[in-house]
Amino acid sequence: MEPTTAAALKAMEELGYVSRSRQDGNRKNVYVRLTPKGRALRARLEPLAEEVNRMAVRGVRGGDVAATRRALLAIIGNLMKNPSP
């Protein structure tokens, strides 16, 4: 985990937005889950995310936005199938 990710998770955990846990027998994986307090942020944050998305694609043709999203999803899919060594 990058230090910035670890720091962000720690801060969110301290604020009560997420909880972290491990499963018995697996010390490597850390499971991060939203708490009820974290879920409650959705109503406030979702409209902000939508506004940022509108700002990001302002002036870009709809077909270009759709093509970019398809390409990015394909890239993400490829990386999930073939993680780096």
PDB file of N, CA, C and O in Angstrom:
ATOM      1  N   MET A   1       0.838  -1.169   0.000  1.00  0.00           N
ATOM      2  CA  MET A   1       0.000   0.000   0.000  1.00  0.00           C
ATOM      3  C   MET A   1       0.891   1.241   0.000  1.00  0.00           C
ATOM      4  O   MET A   1       1.870   1.311   0.742  1.00  0.00           O
ATOM      5  N   GLU A   2       0.547   2.209  -0.829  1.00  0.00           N
ATOM      6  CA  GLU A   2       1.280   3.466  -0.845  1.00  0.00           C
ATOM      7  C   GLU A   2       1.062   4.191   0.477  1.00  0.00           C
ATOM      8  O   GLU A   2      -0.008   4.069   1.073  1.00  0.00           O
ATOM      9  N   PRO A   3       2.046   4.935   0.943  1.00  0.00           N
ATOM     10  CA  PRO A   3       1.873   5.671   2.196  1.00  0.00           C
ATOM     11  C   PRO A   3       0.656   6.591   2.188  1.00  0.00           C
ATOM     12  O   PRO A   3      -0.008   6.753   3.212  1.00  0.00           O
ATOM     13  N   THR A   4       0.359   7.197   1.027  1.00  0.00           N
ATOM     14  CA  THR A   4      -0.788   8.102   0.972  1.00  0.00           C
ATOM     15  C   THR A   4      -2.089   7.332   1.155  1.00  0.00           C
ATOM     16  O   THR A   4      -3.016   7.841   1.785  1.00  0.00           O
ATOM     17  N   THR A   5      -2.179   6.125   0.624  1.00  0.00           N
ATOM     18  CA  THR A   5      -3.369   5.305   0.809  1.00  0.00           C
ATOM     19  C   THR A   5      -3.505   4.907   2.263  1.00  0.00           C
ATOM     20  O   THR A   5      -4.593   4.990   2.834  1.00  0.00           O
ATOM     21  N   ALA A   6      -2.422   4.482   2.860  1.00  0.00           N
ATOM     22  CA  ALA A   6      -2.452   4.084   4.264  1.00  0.00           C
ATOM     23  C   ALA A   6      -2.853   5.260   5.144  1.00  0.00           C
ATOM     24  O   ALA A   6      -3.639   5.099   6.078  1.00  0.00           O
ATOM     25  N   ALA A   7      -2.316   6.441   4.850  1.00  0.00           N
ATOM     26  CA  ALA A   7      -2.654   7.624   5.636  1.00  0.00           C
ATOM     27  C   ALA A   7      -4.129   7.993   5.470  1.00  0.00           C
ATOM     28  O   ALA A   7      -4.796   8.357   6.439  1.00  0.00           O
ATOM     29  N   ALA A   8      -4.632   7.897   4.240  1.00  0.00           N
ATOM     30  CA  ALA A   8      -6.044   8.221   3.997  1.00  0.00           C
ATOM     31  C   ALA A   8      -6.949   7.241   4.730  1.00  0.00           C
ATOM     32  O   ALA A   8      -7.933   7.644   5.351  1.00  0.00           O
ATOM     33  N   LEU A   9      -6.619   5.955   4.658  1.00  0.00           N
ATOM     34  CA  LEU A   9      -7.421   4.957   5.366  1.00  0.00           C
ATOM     35  C   LEU A   9      -7.394   5.172   6.868  1.00  0.00           C
ATOM     36  O   LEU A   9      -8.419   5.052   7.540  1.00  0.00           O
ATOM     37  N   LYS A  10      -6.231   5.486   7.386  1.00  0.00           N
ATOM     38  CA  LYS A  10      -6.112   5.731   8.821  1.00  0.00           C
ATOM     39  C   LYS A  10      -6.979   6.912   9.241  1.00  0.00           C
ATOM     40  O   LYS A  10      -7.672   6.851  10.257  1.00  0.00           O
ATOM     41  N   ALA A  11      -6.940   7.981   8.460  1.00  0.00           N
ATOM     42  CA  ALA A  11      -7.738   9.161   8.781  1.00  0.00           C
ATOM     43  C   ALA A  11      -9.232   8.847   8.714  1.00  0.00           C
ATOM     44  O   ALA A  11      -9.992   9.262   9.588  1.00  0.00           O
ATOM     45  N   MET A  12      -9.658   8.112   7.677  1.00  0.00           N
ATOM     46  CA  MET A  12     -11.074   7.762   7.555  1.00  0.00           C
ATOM     47  C   MET A  12     -11.515   6.832   8.681  1.00  0.00           C
ATOM     48  O   MET A  12     -12.645   6.918   9.162  1.00  0.00           O
ATOM     49  N   GLU A  13     -10.619   5.946   9.094  1.00  0.00           N
ATOM     50  CA  GLU A  13     -10.936   5.045  10.200  1.00  0.00           C
ATOM     51  C   GLU A  13     -11.074   5.845  11.507  1.00  0.00           C
ATOM     52  O   GLU A  13     -11.993   5.611  12.292  1.00  0.00           O
ATOM     53  N   GLU A  14     -10.161   6.778  11.725  1.00  0.00           N
ATOM     54  CA  GLU A  14     -10.218   7.594  12.942  1.00  0.00           C
ATOM     55  C   GLU A  14     -11.479   8.451  12.987  1.00  0.00           C
ATOM     56  O   GLU A  14     -12.001   8.739  14.064  1.00  0.00           O
ATOM     57  N   LEU A  15     -11.965   8.856  11.821  1.00  0.00           N
ATOM     58  CA  LEU A  15     -13.202   9.639  11.748  1.00  0.00           C
ATOM     59  C   LEU A  15     -14.449   8.759  11.839  1.00  0.00           C
ATOM     60  O   LEU A  15     -15.564   9.266  11.956  1.00  0.00           O
ATOM     61  N   GLY A  16     -14.254   7.442  11.784  1.00  0.00           N
ATOM     62  CA  GLY A  16     -15.379   6.526  11.899  1.00  0.00           C
ATOM     63  C   GLY A  16     -16.094   6.222  10.596  1.00  0.00           C
ATOM     64  O   GLY A  16     -17.217   5.720  10.614  1.00  0.00           O
ATOM     65  N   TYR A  17     -15.458   6.520   9.451  1.00  0.00           N
ATOM     66  CA  TYR A  17     -16.087   6.284   8.149  1.00  0.00           C
ATOM     67  C   TYR A  17     -15.847   4.881   7.607  1.00  0.00           C
ATOM     68  O   TYR A  17     -16.663   4.364   6.845  1.00  0.00           O
ATOM     69  N   VAL A  18     -14.748   4.268   7.989  1.00  0.00           N
ATOM     70  CA  VAL A  18     -14.426   2.915   7.536  1.00  0.00           C
ATOM     71  C   VAL A  18     -13.913   2.091   8.710  1.00  0.00           C
ATOM     72  O   VAL A  18     -13.486   2.618   9.737  1.00  0.00           O
ATOM     73  N   SER A  19     -13.973   0.785   8.517  1.00  0.00           N
ATOM     74  CA  SER A  19     -13.334  -0.127   9.471  1.00  0.00           C
ATOM     75  C   SER A  19     -12.420  -1.043   8.676  1.00  0.00           C
ATOM     76  O   SER A  19     -12.711  -1.387   7.530  1.00  0.00           O
ATOM     77  N   ARG A  20     -11.322  -1.431   9.286  1.00  0.00           N
ATOM     78  CA  ARG A  20     -10.373  -2.343   8.641  1.00  0.00           C
ATOM     79  C   ARG A  20     -10.297  -3.616   9.462  1.00  0.00           C
ATOM     80  O   ARG A  20     -10.354  -3.588  10.691  1.00  0.00           O
ATOM     81  N   SER A  21     -10.166  -4.740   8.756  1.00  0.00           N
ATOM     82  CA  SER A  21     -10.043  -6.019   9.454  1.00  0.00           C
ATOM     83  C   SER A  21      -9.262  -6.994   8.595  1.00  0.00           C
ATOM     84  O   SER A  21      -9.056  -6.778   7.401  1.00  0.00           O
ATOM     85  N   ARG A  22      -8.834  -8.065   9.230  1.00  0.00           N
ATOM     86  CA  ARG A  22      -8.159  -9.170   8.536  1.00  0.00           C
ATOM     87  C   ARG A  22      -8.919 -10.442   8.874  1.00  0.00           C
ATOM     88  O   ARG A  22      -9.584 -10.531   9.906  1.00  0.00           O
ATOM     89  N   GLN A  23      -8.810 -11.417   7.993  1.00  0.00           N
ATOM     90  CA  GLN A  23      -9.425 -12.712   8.272  1.00  0.00           C
ATOM     91  C   GLN A  23      -8.374 -13.633   8.864  1.00  0.00           C
ATOM     92  O   GLN A  23      -7.191 -13.537   8.538  1.00  0.00           O
ATOM     93  N   ASP A  24      -8.818 -14.525   9.735  1.00  0.00           N
ATOM     94  CA  ASP A  24      -7.905 -15.499  10.331  1.00  0.00           C
ATOM     95  C   ASP A  24      -7.189 -16.278   9.235  1.00  0.00           C
ATOM     96  O   ASP A  24      -7.802 -16.675   8.244  1.00  0.00           O
ATOM     97  N   GLY A  25      -5.917 -16.488   9.413  1.00  0.00           N
ATOM     98  CA  GLY A  25      -5.139 -17.268   8.463  1.00  0.00           C
ATOM     99  C   GLY A  25      -4.643 -16.479   7.265  1.00  0.00           C
ATOM    100  O   GLY A  25      -3.937 -17.030   6.421  1.00  0.00           O
ATOM    101  N   ASN A  26      -4.993 -15.200   7.170  1.00  0.00           N
ATOM    102  CA  ASN A  26      -4.554 -14.380   6.043  1.00  0.00           C
ATOM    103  C   ASN A  26      -4.105 -13.027   6.587  1.00  0.00           C
ATOM    104  O   ASN A  26      -4.911 -12.110   6.746  1.00  0.00           O
ATOM    105  N   ARG A  27      -2.822 -12.919   6.866  1.00  0.00           N
ATOM    106  CA  ARG A  27      -2.298 -11.678   7.434  1.00  0.00           C
ATOM    107  C   ARG A  27      -2.026 -10.625   6.371  1.00  0.00           C
ATOM    108  O   ARG A  27      -1.794  -9.461   6.695  1.00  0.00           O
ATOM    109  N   LYS A  28      -2.052 -11.030   5.093  1.00  0.00           N
ATOM    110  CA  LYS A  28      -1.702 -10.108   4.016  1.00  0.00           C
ATOM    111  C   LYS A  28      -2.856  -9.174   3.652  1.00  0.00           C
ATOM    112  O   LYS A  28      -2.667  -7.960   3.571  1.00  0.00           O
ATOM    113  N   ASN A  29      -4.042  -9.726   3.434  1.00  0.00           N
ATOM    114  CA  ASN A  29      -5.170  -8.922   2.962  1.00  0.00           C
ATOM    115  C   ASN A  29      -5.796  -8.115   4.088  1.00  0.00           C
ATOM    116  O   ASN A  29      -6.013  -8.616   5.191  1.00  0.00           O
ATOM    117  N   VAL A  30      -6.076  -6.869   3.789  1.00  0.00           N
ATOM    118  CA  VAL A  30      -6.790  -5.992   4.718  1.00  0.00           C
ATOM    119  C   VAL A  30      -8.127  -5.666   4.062  1.00  0.00           C
ATOM    120  O   VAL A  30      -8.169  -5.211   2.919  1.00  0.00           O
ATOM    121  N   TYR A  31      -9.208  -5.898   4.780  1.00  0.00           N
ATOM    122  CA  TYR A  31     -10.549  -5.645   4.275  1.00  0.00           C
ATOM    123  C   TYR A  31     -11.038  -4.316   4.832  1.00  0.00           C
ATOM    124  O   TYR A  31     -11.052  -4.107   6.045  1.00  0.00           O
ATOM    125  N   VAL A  32     -11.436  -3.424   3.940  1.00  0.00           N
ATOM    126  CA  VAL A  32     -11.913  -2.098   4.323  1.00  0.00           C
ATOM    127  C   VAL A  32     -13.402  -2.049   4.011  1.00  0.00           C
ATOM    128  O   VAL A  32     -13.835  -2.349   2.899  1.00  0.00           O
ATOM    129  N   ARG A  33     -14.172  -1.663   5.021  1.00  0.00           N
ATOM    130  CA  ARG A  33     -15.628  -1.599   4.854  1.00  0.00           C
ATOM    131  C   ARG A  33     -16.134  -0.252   5.344  1.00  0.00           C
ATOM    132  O   ARG A  33     -15.624   0.312   6.313  1.00  0.00           O
ATOM    133  N   LEU A  34     -17.155   0.252   4.646  1.00  0.00           N
ATOM    134  CA  LEU A  34     -17.803   1.467   5.113  1.00  0.00           C
ATOM    135  C   LEU A  34     -18.591   1.170   6.376  1.00  0.00           C
ATOM    136  O   LEU A  34     -19.223   0.120   6.495  1.00  0.00           O
ATOM    137  N   THR A  35     -18.550   2.090   7.305  1.00  0.00           N
ATOM    138  CA  THR A  35     -19.374   2.002   8.496  1.00  0.00           C
ATOM    139  C   THR A  35     -20.717   2.683   8.179  1.00  0.00           C
ATOM    140  O   THR A  35     -20.846   3.327   7.138  1.00  0.00           O
ATOM    141  N   PRO A  36     -21.697   2.549   9.047  1.00  0.00           N
ATOM    142  CA  PRO A  36     -22.946   3.303   8.822  1.00  0.00           C
ATOM    143  C   PRO A  36     -22.693   4.811   8.680  1.00  0.00           C
ATOM    144  O   PRO A  36     -23.332   5.477   7.866  1.00  0.00           O
ATOM    145  N   LYS A  37     -21.768   5.333   9.466  1.00  0.00           N
ATOM    146  CA  LYS A  37     -21.424   6.754   9.363  1.00  0.00           C
ATOM    147  C   LYS A  37     -20.838   7.068   7.983  1.00  0.00           C
ATOM    148  O   LYS A  37     -21.127   8.119   7.410  1.00  0.00           O
ATOM    149  N   GLY A  38     -20.019   6.163   7.452  1.00  0.00           N
ATOM    150  CA  GLY A  38     -19.456   6.345   6.119  1.00  0.00           C
ATOM    151  C   GLY A  38     -20.514   6.287   5.037  1.00  0.00           C
ATOM    152  O   GLY A  38     -20.485   7.073   4.090  1.00  0.00           O
ATOM    153  N   ARG A  39     -21.453   5.353   5.174  1.00  0.00           N
ATOM    154  CA  ARG A  39     -22.543   5.241   4.195  1.00  0.00           C
ATOM    155  C   ARG A  39     -23.412   6.492   4.197  1.00  0.00           C
ATOM    156  O   ARG A  39     -23.943   6.885   3.159  1.00  0.00           O
ATOM    157  N   ALA A  40     -23.557   7.116   5.361  1.00  0.00           N
ATOM    158  CA  ALA A  40     -24.402   8.298   5.465  1.00  0.00           C
ATOM    159  C   ALA A  40     -23.847   9.474   4.656  1.00  0.00           C
ATOM    160  O   ALA A  40     -24.587  10.410   4.354  1.00  0.00           O
ATOM    161  N   LEU A  41     -22.588   9.443   4.307  1.00  0.00           N
ATOM    162  CA  LEU A  41     -21.991  10.524   3.520  1.00  0.00           C
ATOM    163  C   LEU A  41     -22.446  10.515   2.062  1.00  0.00           C
ATOM    164  O   LEU A  41     -22.294  11.513   1.357  1.00  0.00           O
ATOM    165  N   ARG A  42     -22.991   9.415   1.620  1.00  0.00           N
ATOM    166  CA  ARG A  42     -23.355   9.286   0.208  1.00  0.00           C
ATOM    167  C   ARG A  42     -24.259  10.412  -0.269  1.00  0.00           C
ATOM    168  O   ARG A  42     -24.039  10.979  -1.339  1.00  0.00           O
ATOM    169  N   ALA A  43     -25.276  10.738   0.522  1.00  0.00           N
ATOM    170  CA  ALA A  43     -26.216  11.781   0.105  1.00  0.00           C
ATOM    171  C   ALA A  43     -25.523  13.130  -0.089  1.00  0.00           C
ATOM    172  O   ALA A  43     -25.943  13.923  -0.932  1.00  0.00           O
ATOM    173  N   ARG A  44     -24.472  13.397   0.678  1.00  0.00           N
ATOM    174  CA  ARG A  44     -23.749  14.664   0.546  1.00  0.00           C
ATOM    175  C   ARG A  44     -22.703  14.617  -0.557  1.00  0.00           C
ATOM    176  O   ARG A  44     -22.507  15.600  -1.272  1.00  0.00           O
ATOM    177  N   LEU A  45     -22.028  13.475  -0.699  1.00  0.00           N
ATOM    178  CA  LEU A  45     -20.892  13.404  -1.617  1.00  0.00           C
ATOM    179  C   LEU A  45     -21.271  13.075  -3.054  1.00  0.00           C
ATOM    180  O   LEU A  45     -20.607  13.530  -3.986  1.00  0.00           O
ATOM    181  N   GLU A  46     -22.326  12.295  -3.246  1.00  0.00           N
ATOM    182  CA  GLU A  46     -22.692  11.901  -4.606  1.00  0.00           C
ATOM    183  C   GLU A  46     -23.002  13.110  -5.497  1.00  0.00           C
ATOM    184  O   GLU A  46     -22.514  13.158  -6.626  1.00  0.00           O
ATOM    185  N   PRO A  47     -23.787  14.080  -5.041  1.00  0.00           N
ATOM    186  CA  PRO A  47     -24.016  15.256  -5.899  1.00  0.00           C
ATOM    187  C   PRO A  47     -22.724  16.009  -6.224  1.00  0.00           C
ATOM    188  O   PRO A  47     -22.587  16.542  -7.326  1.00  0.00           O
ATOM    189  N   LEU A  48     -21.785  16.061  -5.295  1.00  0.00           N
ATOM    190  CA  LEU A  48     -20.510  16.723  -5.570  1.00  0.00           C
ATOM    191  C   LEU A  48     -19.723  15.973  -6.635  1.00  0.00           C
ATOM    192  O   LEU A  48     -19.128  16.592  -7.517  1.00  0.00           O
ATOM    193  N   ALA A  49     -19.714  14.648  -6.561  1.00  0.00           N
ATOM    194  CA  ALA A  49     -19.015  13.840  -7.563  1.00  0.00           C
ATOM    195  C   ALA A  49     -19.651  14.025  -8.941  1.00  0.00           C
ATOM    196  O   ALA A  49     -18.948  14.112  -9.948  1.00  0.00           O
ATOM    197  N   GLU A  50     -20.969  14.083  -8.978  1.00  0.00           N
ATOM    198  CA  GLU A  50     -21.656  14.280 -10.255  1.00  0.00           C
ATOM    199  C   GLU A  50     -21.296  15.635 -10.855  1.00  0.00           C
ATOM    200  O   GLU A  50     -21.101  15.740 -12.066  1.00  0.00           O
ATOM    201  N   GLU A  51     -21.206  16.671 -10.024  1.00  0.00           N
ATOM    202  CA  GLU A  51     -20.835  17.998 -10.511  1.00  0.00           C
ATOM    203  C   GLU A  51     -19.408  18.003 -11.054  1.00  0.00           C
ATOM    204  O   GLU A  51     -19.146  18.598 -12.099  1.00  0.00           O
ATOM    205  N   VAL A  52     -18.495  17.351 -10.358  1.00  0.00           N
ATOM    206  CA  VAL A  52     -17.115  17.262 -10.836  1.00  0.00           C
ATOM    207  C   VAL A  52     -17.071  16.539 -12.178  1.00  0.00           C
ATOM    208  O   VAL A  52     -16.340  16.943 -13.082  1.00  0.00           O
ATOM    209  N   ASN A  53     -17.845  15.481 -12.305  1.00  0.00           N
ATOM    210  CA  ASN A  53     -17.891  14.753 -13.582  1.00  0.00           C
ATOM    211  C   ASN A  53     -18.415  15.646 -14.706  1.00  0.00           C
ATOM    212  O   ASN A  53     -17.876  15.636 -15.812  1.00  0.00           O
ATOM    213  N   ARG A  54     -19.467  16.418 -14.421  1.00  0.00           N
ATOM    214  CA  ARG A  54     -19.998  17.333 -15.451  1.00  0.00           C
ATOM    215  C   ARG A  54     -18.941  18.359 -15.856  1.00  0.00           C
ATOM    216  O   ARG A  54     -18.788  18.663 -17.039  1.00  0.00           O
ATOM    217  N   MET A  55     -18.220  18.885 -14.884  1.00  0.00           N
ATOM    218  CA  MET A  55     -17.171  19.873 -15.173  1.00  0.00           C
ATOM    219  C   MET A  55     -16.053  19.243 -16.003  1.00  0.00           C
ATOM    220  O   MET A  55     -15.511  19.876 -16.909  1.00  0.00           O
ATOM    221  N   ALA A  56     -15.715  18.000 -15.688  1.00  0.00           N
ATOM    222  CA  ALA A  56     -14.597  17.336 -16.361  1.00  0.00           C
ATOM    223  C   ALA A  56     -14.867  17.108 -17.839  1.00  0.00           C
ATOM    224  O   ALA A  56     -13.940  17.152 -18.648  1.00  0.00           O
ATOM    225  N   VAL A  57     -16.107  16.866 -18.202  1.00  0.00           N
ATOM    226  CA  VAL A  57     -16.408  16.534 -19.604  1.00  0.00           C
ATOM    227  C   VAL A  57     -17.055  17.695 -20.360  1.00  0.00           C
ATOM    228  O   VAL A  57     -17.477  17.539 -21.506  1.00  0.00           O
ATOM    229  N   ARG A  58     -17.130  18.839 -19.723  1.00  0.00           N
ATOM    230  CA  ARG A  58     -17.724  20.002 -20.376  1.00  0.00           C
ATOM    231  C   ARG A  58     -16.973  20.295 -21.663  1.00  0.00           C
ATOM    232  O   ARG A  58     -15.747  20.401 -21.663  1.00  0.00           O
ATOM    233  N   GLY A  59     -17.699  20.425 -22.748  1.00  0.00           N
ATOM    234  CA  GLY A  59     -17.097  20.742 -24.039  1.00  0.00           C
ATOM    235  C   GLY A  59     -16.573  19.535 -24.807  1.00  0.00           C
ATOM    236  O   GLY A  59     -16.091  19.680 -25.930  1.00  0.00           O
ATOM    237  N   VAL A  60     -16.661  18.343 -24.212  1.00  0.00           N
ATOM    238  CA  VAL A  60     -16.206  17.126 -24.888  1.00  0.00           C
ATOM    239  C   VAL A  60     -17.438  16.433 -25.466  1.00  0.00           C
ATOM    240  O   VAL A  60     -18.451  16.276 -24.785  1.00  0.00           O
ATOM    241  N   ARG A  61     -17.342  16.024 -26.714  1.00  0.00           N
ATOM    242  CA  ARG A  61     -18.485  15.379 -27.354  1.00  0.00           C
ATOM    243  C   ARG A  61     -18.868  14.095 -26.623  1.00  0.00           C
ATOM    244  O   ARG A  61     -18.002  13.378 -26.122  1.00  0.00           O
ATOM    245  N   GLY A  62     -20.154  13.813 -26.566  1.00  0.00           N
ATOM    246  CA  GLY A  62     -20.660  12.628 -25.871  1.00  0.00           C
ATOM    247  C   GLY A  62     -20.041  11.337 -26.365  1.00  0.00           C
ATOM    248  O   GLY A  62     -19.736  10.447 -25.572  1.00  0.00           O
ATOM    249  N   GLY A  63     -19.853  11.229 -27.682  1.00  0.00           N
ATOM    250  CA  GLY A  63     -19.240  10.024 -28.235  1.00  0.00           C
ATOM    251  C   GLY A  63     -17.801   9.851 -27.775  1.00  0.00           C
ATOM    252  O   GLY A  63     -17.340   8.733 -27.546  1.00  0.00           O
ATOM    253  N   ASP A  64     -17.095  10.974 -27.643  1.00  0.00           N
ATOM    254  CA  ASP A  64     -15.715  10.908 -27.167  1.00  0.00           C
ATOM    255  C   ASP A  64     -15.659  10.494 -25.696  1.00  0.00           C
ATOM    256  O   ASP A  64     -14.783   9.726 -25.298  1.00  0.00           O
ATOM    257  N   VAL A  65     -16.587  11.000 -24.896  1.00  0.00           N
ATOM    258  CA  VAL A  65     -16.651  10.609 -23.487  1.00  0.00           C
ATOM    259  C   VAL A  65     -16.934   9.114 -23.375  1.00  0.00           C
ATOM    260  O   VAL A  65     -16.295   8.414 -22.590  1.00  0.00           O
ATOM    261  N   ALA A  66     -17.890   8.630 -24.157  1.00  0.00           N
ATOM    262  CA  ALA A  66     -18.244   7.207 -24.118  1.00  0.00           C
ATOM    263  C   ALA A  66     -17.064   6.341 -24.553  1.00  0.00           C
ATOM    264  O   ALA A  66     -16.797   5.308 -23.940  1.00  0.00           O
ATOM    265  N   ALA A  67     -16.359   6.754 -25.603  1.00  0.00           N
ATOM    266  CA  ALA A  67     -15.207   5.985 -26.082  1.00  0.00           C
ATOM    267  C   ALA A  67     -14.095   5.959 -25.029  1.00  0.00           C
ATOM    268  O   ALA A  67     -13.455   4.929 -24.816  1.00  0.00           O
ATOM    269  N   THR A  68     -13.874   7.086 -24.383  1.00  0.00           N
ATOM    270  CA  THR A  68     -12.851   7.150 -23.335  1.00  0.00           C
ATOM    271  C   THR A  68     -13.209   6.230 -22.179  1.00  0.00           C
ATOM    272  O   THR A  68     -12.352   5.511 -21.666  1.00  0.00           O
ATOM    273  N   ARG A  69     -14.463   6.249 -21.770  1.00  0.00           N
ATOM    274  CA  ARG A  69     -14.895   5.373 -20.669  1.00  0.00           C
ATOM    275  C   ARG A  69     -14.722   3.901 -21.039  1.00  0.00           C
ATOM    276  O   ARG A  69     -14.268   3.101 -20.222  1.00  0.00           O
ATOM    277  N   ARG A  70     -15.086   3.546 -22.274  1.00  0.00           N
ATOM    278  CA  ARG A  70     -14.908   2.154 -22.713  1.00  0.00           C
ATOM    279  C   ARG A  70     -13.445   1.761 -22.690  1.00  0.00           C
ATOM    280  O   ARG A  70     -13.093   0.669 -22.243  1.00  0.00           O
ATOM    281  N   ALA A  71     -12.593   2.654 -23.175  1.00  0.00           N
ATOM    282  CA  ALA A  71     -11.155   2.361 -23.197  1.00  0.00           C
ATOM    283  C   ALA A  71     -10.608   2.208 -21.780  1.00  0.00           C
ATOM    284  O   ALA A  71      -9.842   1.283 -21.510  1.00  0.00           O
ATOM    285  N   LEU A  72     -10.990   3.096 -20.883  1.00  0.00           N
ATOM    286  CA  LEU A  72     -10.502   3.012 -19.506  1.00  0.00           C
ATOM    287  C   LEU A  72     -10.988   1.744 -18.809  1.00  0.00           C
ATOM    288  O   LEU A  72     -10.234   1.120 -18.062  1.00  0.00           O
ATOM    289  N   LEU A  73     -12.234   1.362 -19.045  1.00  0.00           N
ATOM    290  CA  LEU A  73     -12.747   0.127 -18.455  1.00  0.00           C
ATOM    291  C   LEU A  73     -12.002  -1.090 -18.996  1.00  0.00           C
ATOM    292  O   LEU A  73     -11.739  -2.037 -18.256  1.00  0.00           O
ATOM    293  N   ALA A  74     -11.664  -1.068 -20.280  1.00  0.00           N
ATOM    294  CA  ALA A  74     -10.886  -2.169 -20.856  1.00  0.00           C
ATOM    295  C   ALA A  74      -9.491  -2.224 -20.235  1.00  0.00           C
ATOM    296  O   ALA A  74      -8.985  -3.308 -19.943  1.00  0.00           O
ATOM    297  N   ILE A  75      -8.874  -1.074 -20.033  1.00  0.00           N
ATOM    298  CA  ILE A  75      -7.551  -1.028 -19.412  1.00  0.00           C
ATOM    299  C   ILE A  75      -7.611  -1.570 -17.992  1.00  0.00           C
ATOM    300  O   ILE A  75      -6.763  -2.367 -17.590  1.00  0.00           O
ATOM    301  N   ILE A  76      -8.609  -1.138 -17.237  1.00  0.00           N
ATOM    302  CA  ILE A  76      -8.773  -1.634 -15.857  1.00  0.00           C
ATOM    303  C   ILE A  76      -8.974  -3.146 -15.869  1.00  0.00           C
ATOM    304  O   ILE A  76      -8.382  -3.861 -15.061  1.00  0.00           O
ATOM    305  N   GLY A  77      -9.807  -3.629 -16.783  1.00  0.00           N
ATOM    306  CA  GLY A  77     -10.039  -5.067 -16.890  1.00  0.00           C
ATOM    307  C   GLY A  77      -8.757  -5.824 -17.192  1.00  0.00           C
ATOM    308  O   GLY A  77      -8.502  -6.873 -16.601  1.00  0.00           O
ATOM    309  N   ASN A  78      -7.956  -5.306 -18.097  1.00  0.00           N
ATOM    310  CA  ASN A  78      -6.677  -5.938 -18.432  1.00  0.00           C
ATOM    311  C   ASN A  78      -5.751  -5.971 -17.222  1.00  0.00           C
ATOM    312  O   ASN A  78      -5.095  -6.980 -16.968  1.00  0.00           O
ATOM    313  N   LEU A  79      -5.698  -4.881 -16.483  1.00  0.00           N
ATOM    314  CA  LEU A  79      -4.819  -4.841 -15.312  1.00  0.00           C
ATOM    315  C   LEU A  79      -5.294  -5.784 -14.216  1.00  0.00           C
ATOM    316  O   LEU A  79      -4.474  -6.336 -13.483  1.00  0.00           O
ATOM    317  N   MET A  80      -6.576  -5.975 -14.094  1.00  0.00           N
ATOM    318  CA  MET A  80      -7.101  -6.893 -13.083  1.00  0.00           C
ATOM    319  C   MET A  80      -6.796  -8.335 -13.450  1.00  0.00           C
ATOM    320  O   MET A  80      -6.560  -9.165 -12.573  1.00  0.00           O
ATOM    321  N   LYS A  81      -6.799  -8.638 -14.745  1.00  0.00           N
ATOM    322  CA  LYS A  81      -6.498 -10.007 -15.201  1.00  0.00           C
ATOM    323  C   LYS A  81      -5.009 -10.315 -15.126  1.00  0.00           C
ATOM    324  O   LYS A  81      -4.614 -11.454 -14.876  1.00  0.00           O
ATOM    325  N   ASN A  82      -4.193  -9.303 -15.343  1.00  0.00           N
ATOM    326  CA  ASN A  82      -2.743  -9.487 -15.430  1.00  0.00           C
ATOM    327  C   ASN A  82      -2.025  -8.532 -14.494  1.00  0.00           C
ATOM    328  O   ASN A  82      -1.364  -7.604 -14.961  1.00  0.00           O
ATOM    329  N   PRO A  83      -2.133  -8.731 -13.189  1.00  0.00           N
ATOM    330  CA  PRO A  83      -1.424  -7.817 -12.285  1.00  0.00           C
ATOM    331  C   PRO A  83       0.076  -7.913 -12.480  1.00  0.00           C
ATOM    332  O   PRO A  83       0.605  -8.955 -12.868  1.00  0.00           O
ATOM    333  N   SER A  84       0.745  -6.820 -12.208  1.00  0.00           N
ATOM    334  CA  SER A  84       2.195  -6.808 -12.372  1.00  0.00           C
ATOM    335  C   SER A  84       2.844  -7.770 -11.383  1.00  0.00           C
ATOM    336  O   SER A  84       2.299  -8.034 -10.312  1.00  0.00           O
ATOM    337  N   PRO A  85       4.009  -8.289 -11.752  1.00  0.00           N
ATOM    338  CA  PRO A  85       4.687  -9.271 -10.876  1.00  0.00           C
ATOM    339  C   PRO A  85       5.188  -8.670  -9.593  1.00  0.00           C
ATOM    340  O   PRO A  85       5.773  -9.374  -8.769  1.00  0.00           O
TER     341      PRO A  85
END
